[in-house]
Amino acid sequence: MRVTVIGTGYVGAVTGACLSYLGHHVTCVDSDASKIARLRRGEAPIYEPFLEELMALAASRGGLDFATELAGPAAESDVIFIAVGTPSLPGGEANLTYLEAAARSIGAAMDGSRYRVVVNKSTVPVGCGNLVETLVREGIDEARPSERRTISFGVASNPEFLREGTAVADSLYPDRIVVGAGEEHTLEIMRQLYLPLMAQRFEPPAGLPRPAGLTSVPMVSTSLTSAEMIKYAANAFLAMKIGFANEMANICERVGAESTEVMAGIGLDSRIGSKFLNPGVGWGGSCFGKDIQALLHTALEYGYDSKLLRASLEVNSAQRQMVIQKLQERLYILKGRTIGLLGLAFKPDTDDLRDAPSLHIAERLLQMGARVRVHDPVAMPACREQRPDLKIRYCDSPEELAADADALVVVTEWPRFRALDLAALAHSMACPILVDGRNLFSPEIAHAAGFDYTGVGRAARPRATNKAPAPDLPDAGATISTLRPV
Ligand SMILES: NC(=O)c1ccc[n+]([C@@H]2O[C@H](COP(=O)([O-])OP(=O)(O)OC[C@H]3O[C@@H](n4cnc5c(N)ncnc54)[C@H](O)[C@@H]3O)[C@@H](O)[C@H]2O)c1
């Protein structure tokens, strides 16, 4: 099929490369000419593992190109994806300016030569499928008023569930594909488009093997409104799950329980599941905060105040403050102290800083008069560019970050941080304090390395050991130590 994808950010660039890899002819369009120039050189506009490799594979088959103008590609396409940003407005509602501009331009580019499907992949409030249809029609009316009746199209909602850092694998091997549409013909075109993915009928690219046992991917077909709601409900649930783990961790810390053990213990319950239960400094990123705000806003428009959603936002914001409290408990005065933040990106394997806890923590520390240093394997150039106002020192290595610092804080759980020589870091610091905001290290190993260590929801004192010999217990299968994730 001929496909156009509007927007080449995290969602658009990955969607375009994957659909092209599956055999479609894809043109990715972006109004940002510098992004298109980079893409034409084979460079991904964002840091996303495997994206450049996949783009190269797709381009070598001749099925992927890039443009700044929508009119030509849209006119030749069977399917046109909208993957533009929908950031929050100050009141919490989604800013639909980019979506509206894209929908109107699609209408202006259409002619009567074929039936087209306009697919909304951006995360948008319920009702936007209808809005897109209206805007496309308005675009047609403005550009070709006489052809209004001969131009036919359908609108689909196809929310995206990829995770930054694993976006390519998530797109090639998704748990499900959700498509909302009003007519069977539109749905059928979407089925044809995704058939290679649904049947997993493609050669996995090198380095991204198909997960064991994956033979097919279900398509969930729904109404437009349900598809839009599925995306918000999924993100609200995931954010709430992390928030729940953080709440439990805060209680664990007070009663002397080990949150990593507690989460491993509840995660084995198949009704709960073990993912998204890692306590930490709170979630961040471009989606959770803005999507919950937008859902709250939509609910309020319908006269419903969702207390659970509001609590999710409040719990998360308090969790970021927890780092400051832990530093104060240990150092008392933060003014003039040097604090090193290990990690800037909101999660590993991305350079995305949108709503990153690191920025919130750095801002608070600077307000309190602390000196802030940072080190991140990939996100430092993005931070320098996006936040020139932040008076922080960028360090090229964790060693430079630690030298003569008063405390280190793990903010992002980059796997490479696990291999750090903790003893050398502790030795080089003015005060060997480690606030492990991601429970990346074992408390025992950090203590042995010379650190005054504190994690999230971890017992402050070593547990009293029972001196009496342990009774012989029947073999009960998993022991507590096998439940420990660290
Ligand atoms: N980032 C994620 O992990 C993720 C996951 C799932 C869903 N989403 C949703 O997908 C949507 C896109 O997110 P993103 O992170 O890719 O955004 P992004 O900001 O990284 O990219 C959006 C791109 O759209 C371009 N654009 C805006 N208006 C345009 C227009 N009229 N014509 C052409 N290009 C235009 C921008 O220049 C930009 O490059 C959002 O609604 C988001 O909520 C994001």
The ligand as an ORCA input file, in Angstrom:
! r2SCAN-3c Opt
* xyz 0 1
  N       6.353      9.353     22.504
  C       5.711      8.260     22.849
  O       6.271      7.373     23.488
  C       4.270      8.063     22.456
  C       3.696      6.797     22.623
  C       2.372      6.622     22.240
  C       1.636      7.681     21.747
  N       2.210      8.910     21.627
  C       1.393      9.994     21.073
  O       1.736     10.149     19.697
  C       1.698     11.534     19.324
  C       3.061     11.963     18.793
  O       4.010     11.850     19.845
  P       5.582     12.024     19.593
  O       6.240     11.749     20.900
  O       5.966     11.261     18.394
  O       5.617     13.596     19.247
  P       6.865     14.466     18.753
  O       6.630     15.817     19.325
  O       8.136     13.750     19.024
  O       6.687     14.527     17.161
  C       5.657     15.211     16.528
  C       6.158     15.660     15.148
  O       5.074     16.183     14.392
  C       5.551     17.262     13.592
  N       4.406     18.070     13.166
  C       3.562     18.820     13.922
  N       2.608     19.365     13.148
  C       2.830     18.965     11.873
  C       2.173     19.181     10.621
  N       1.057     19.908     10.545
  N       2.688     18.629      9.509
  C       3.800     17.870      9.583
  N       4.466     17.610     10.743
  C       3.979     18.147     11.878
  C       6.531     17.974     14.512
  O       7.438     18.780     13.782
  C       7.214     16.775     15.202
  O       8.372     16.362     14.504
  C       1.251     12.285     20.574
  O      -0.135     12.455     20.529
  C       1.625     11.348     21.691
  O       0.824     11.516     22.827
  C       3.511      9.119     21.951
*
